[in-house]
């Protein structure tokens, strides 16, 4: 019975360590520099939406 208390403490510390590592990785991803620097090309560009051209009514039955 005395070994269970130490095992629970170790398990709790492991869970907290994994959670802290996950939070650290999330913060690096969220707040890290994403914009291109002078020596690197841009990896992402602006998305421009265009409406389709053609008839408004859609496909015809003919």
N, C-alpha and C positions, 0 to 999 in steps of 0.2 A: 503494500500500500504506500509506503514512503517513496518508492520510485515513481509512482504516478504523478506526484506533485511536481517533481523536477521535469518530467517529460512534458507535462502541460505547459510549464513555463518556457521550455525550449521551443515547443510548437508555437506558442504565442509570439515569441521573439522572432521566429522564422516568418510567420505571417506578417508581422509588422515590418520586417526587413524587406520582404517581397513587395509589400504595399508601398513602402518608401521608395524603392527602386522604380516602381511603376510610376509614381508621382513625379519623380525626378526626370524620367524619360518623357513623360507627358509635358512637363514644363520646358524641357529643351526643345521639343517639337513645336510647342505653341509660341515660345518667345525667342527662338533662335532666328538668326538672320536668314530670310528666305529670298531676299532680292539678290539679283546678280551683282557680282563685284566687277571691277575693271578688268580682271584677267579671266573671267569666266563668262560663257555665253548664257543668255537667259534660257531657263528650262521650261518656263510656262509663259504663255501669252494671254492677251486679252481675248475673251470670247465675245464675238459679235453675232447677234441673232438677226437673221434676215427672214422676212416673210416670203412665202413662195410666190412666184410670179405665175400668171396665167389667169384662167377664168375664175370668177368668184363662185359660180354655181357648182363647181366640181366636175366630175366626169359625166359625159353625156351618154345617152342610150344609143346613139347612132353608130 
